[in-house]
Amino acid sequence: MKYVEWSMQGMEFSHCNCNWGCPCQFEGDPTHGDCRAYAFVQVDQGHFGEVSLDGLRWGVMFAWPGPIHEGNGTCQSIIDESANAEQRAALEAVSHGRETEPGRLIWQIFSTTIETVLPTLYRRIDLGIDLSNRTAWVTVPGFLSGQADPIPHGKYEDGHHVRVALPNGFEFTEAEFVSGKSTATADFDLSFQDTHAHLARIHWGTHGVVA
């Protein structure tokens, strides 16, 4: 099958309802039985075919009633309101796992577990990710607000420093694990307090994670 060749490099902030570390990252069951999460991406450089994606932001919100692999999930994409029609179509395709080689990238893998796809939203996305200080924040005005900070540690003022490498990962090859909190007025509950989050430098494309 021939796919549109696309690529993007940038930063990702992902936050879910599991305890710090998130057992899903290690093939375990979710902390509370269900999975709820959001992820937002800053595209520094990117293209979808001939369409430039440079400087755009996008995100996806998810909810599954049980472990992700059991399916019946719901998802909704949010795309930078400044994107033009071609860019919107391109980012929606990526976020829904289309034009991506099967089994190679998180969004395509997640798409196989989704039962309900809610209409894509086009909103202003304010996003900041500081990998060196292990902090991040995201705001979709009137809809979602989240932030991440280092996991607290009684001995170290700058928190617990946890870096995880997944050489064969389908989302990242290395990420900083941090603590997140959020509030949301989405169609599913994405209000978390002191739960797992991670920050990663990403390089994705048609054929998966680029090492």
C-alpha positions in Angstrom: 0.0 0.0 0.0 1.3 3.4 -0.9 1.1 6.1 1.8 1.5 9.9 1.8 5.0 10.5 3.0 5.0 12.7 6.0 7.4 13.6 8.8 7.4 15.8 11.9 10.0 16.8 14.5 9.3 18.6 17.7 8.2 18.1 21.3 5.4 16.1 23.0 3.7 16.5 26.4 1.5 13.5 27.3 -0.5 13.1 30.6 -2.8 10.3 31.8 -4.7 9.1 34.8 -2.2 6.4 35.9 0.2 6.7 38.8 3.7 8.0 38.1 5.5 5.8 35.7 2.3 4.5 34.1 2.3 0.7 34.0 1.0 0.8 30.4 4.6 1.9 29.5 5.8 -1.5 30.7 3.0 -3.7 29.3 1.1 -3.6 32.5 -2.6 -2.9 33.3 -3.6 0.7 34.0 -3.5 1.9 37.6 -7.3 2.4 38.0 -8.5 -0.1 35.4 -9.4 2.5 32.8 -7.2 4.7 30.6 -7.8 8.4 30.1 -5.2 10.7 28.6 -4.3 13.7 26.4 -1.2 14.5 24.4 -0.1 17.7 22.7 2.6 18.2 20.2 4.7 21.2 19.1 5.8 20.7 15.5 9.1 22.5 14.9 9.6 21.0 11.4 7.2 18.9 9.5 5.5 18.2 6.2 2.6 16.0 5.0 3.4 15.4 1.3 3.9 18.9 0.0 2.0 20.6 2.9 4.2 22.3 5.5 3.5 21.7 9.1 6.2 23.9 10.6 5.3 25.7 13.8 1.8 24.1 14.2 0.4 22.5 17.4 -2.1 19.7 17.8 -3.3 17.3 20.4 -5.5 14.3 21.0 -7.7 13.3 24.0 -8.6 9.7 24.7 -10.7 7.6 27.0 -11.0 3.8 27.2 -13.2 2.0 29.7 -10.5 -0.6 30.4 -6.9 -1.3 29.2 -6.2 0.3 25.8 -5.8 -3.0 24.0 -9.3 -4.1 25.0 -10.7 -1.3 22.8 -14.0 0.6 22.9 -12.1 3.9 23.1 -13.2 7.4 22.4 -10.9 10.1 20.9 -11.0 13.7 19.9 -8.4 15.7 18.1 -7.6 19.3 18.6 -5.8 21.2 15.9 -4.2 24.7 15.9 -6.8 27.1 14.8 -4.2 29.0 12.7 -3.7 25.9 10.4 -5.1 26.3 6.9 -7.5 23.8 5.4 -4.7 21.6 4.0 -2.8 21.6 7.2 -5.9 20.8 9.2 -6.6 17.8 7.0 -3.0 16.6 7.3 -2.9 16.9 11.1 -6.2 15.2 11.5 -5.0 12.3 9.3 -1.9 11.9 11.5 -3.8 12.1 14.7 -6.2 9.5 13.5 -3.5 7.2 12.5 -4.1 7.4 8.8 -1.3 7.5 6.2 0.9 5.6 8.7 2.4 2.1 8.3 0.4 -0.3 10.6 1.9 -1.1 14.0 4.7 1.5 13.8 3.4 4.6 15.6 1.3 5.2 18.6 -1.5 7.1 16.8 -2.0 4.3 14.2 -1.9 1.7 17.0 -4.4 3.6 19.1 -6.7 4.0 16.1 -7.3 0.3 16.1 -8.7 0.5 19.6 -11.1 3.4 19.0 -14.9 2.9 18.7 -16.0 6.6 18.8 -14.3 9.4 17.0 -15.6 12.8 18.1 -15.5 15.8 15.7 -12.1 17.5 15.5 -11.9 20.8 17.2 -10.0 23.8 15.9 -8.9 25.9 18.8 -6.0 28.1 20.0 -3.4 25.9 21.7 -1.0 27.5 24.1 1.9 25.0 24.7 5.3 25.2 26.4 7.7 22.3 27.0 11.0 22.7 28.8 12.8 19.4 28.6 15.9 20.4 30.5 13.8 21.6 33.5 11.3 18.8 33.1 8.3 21.2 33.0 5.4 21.8 30.6 2.1 23.4 30.3 -0.8 23.4 27.9 -4.0 25.5 27.6 -6.9 25.2 25.2 -8.9 28.2 26.4 -12.2 27.3 27.9 -11.6 23.6 27.4 -8.4 22.1 28.9 -5.5 23.2 31.1 -2.6 21.0 32.2 0.9 21.3 33.5 3.8 19.0 34.4 6.6 19.4 36.9 9.3 17.0 38.2 8.1 14.2 40.5 8.6 15.4 44.1 11.5 13.9 46.0 12.2 14.5 49.7 16.0 14.7 49.2 16.3 16.7 45.9 14.9 20.2 45.5 14.6 19.8 41.8 12.6 16.6 42.2 13.0 13.0 41.2 14.7 12.7 37.9 13.4 9.8 35.9 14.4 9.2 32.3 13.2 6.2 30.4 14.6 4.8 27.2 12.6 2.6 24.9 14.8 1.8 21.9 12.0 0.1 20.1 9.2 2.4 21.3 6.3 3.3 19.1 5.9 6.7 20.7 9.4 7.8 21.8 12.9 6.4 22.2 13.6 8.4 25.3 11.3 10.5 27.6 11.4 12.4 30.9 8.8 11.0 33.3 7.2 13.8 35.4 4.1 14.6 37.4 1.1 16.2 35.9 -2.2 17.9 36.9 -5.0 19.1 34.7 -8.6 20.3 34.5 -10.9 19.8 31.5 -14.4 20.4 30.3 -14.1 17.7 27.6 -16.8 15.2 26.8 -14.9 12.8 29.0 -13.1 13.4 32.3 -9.5 14.6 31.9 -9.1 16.2 35.3 -6.1 14.6 37.0 -4.0 15.5 40.1 -0.4 14.3 40.5 -0.5 11.6 37.9 1.8 10.3 35.2 3.1 12.5 32.5 6.0 12.5 30.2 7.9 14.9 28.0 9.7 13.7 24.8 11.5 15.0 21.8 9.8 13.4 18.9 10.6 12.5 15.3 7.7 10.7 13.6 6.8 9.8 10.1 4.9 7.5 7.7 6.9 4.5 8.8 6.9 5.2 12.5 9.4 6.6 15.0 12.6 7.8 13.4 15.5 6.7 15.6 
